[in-house]
Amino acid sequence: MFESDFADWSDIQLTYSIALVHAMNGRISRATNAICTLEAKLPPQLPDSIAQRWLLWKADILMLAGLKVEAQETAKRAVSGYRLKWKSYGFAGAFARWAAITCLGTELEDAARDVLRQLEQELEEFDALDQLEILCANAYFGSSRTDRALERIAAKAKQLPFSTLLLLERLGMTACAQSRDRPRLP
């Protein structure tokens, strides 16, 4: 997999897939070894969009491996390290999820709420998973705890496989995964 000195985007995608499976199956050392192997090959100056995507994925892997502190530290770099700006359209949901988790109760909370509200205003521009993550991130903040918001979460959750909802729950978004009929909030 890593015969060259440089890891490209396909290496990042492959590492994410491998490490994610290891983390989900409790093989933490294999998951972290995959991360370390990749990071030894990453150039120091990745484009922001690629660096942020990798940090969001790495945070997911670490969270699934049970390394919550490390996951949150990594996610903070992906979120606040880029001044609460998401750099990749296809990662809006992961960005929203980690923004909610890492910014709640911090000096960035108000700014993060504004970013999440903006993402929700543009909700239909994203795929079904990103839409659900954005809605759940707003619910996580307490911004959207109305019956209407819960109905929207439930409607979006019905569009996704139950295994995806369980994955989101393990990643900290319990509002996304509790029920296809009516999610509970954290």
Buried (B, 14 or more C-beta within 10 A) or exposed (E): EEEEEEBEEEBBEBBBEBBBBBBBEEBBEBBBBBBEBBEEBBEEEBEEBBBBBBBBBBBBBBBBBEBEEBBBEBBBBBBBBBEBEBBBEEBBBBBBBBBBBBBBEEEBBEBBBEBBBEBBEEBEEBEBBBBBBBBBBBBBBEBBEEEEBBEBBBEBBEEBEEEBBEBBBBBBBBBBBBEBEEBEBB
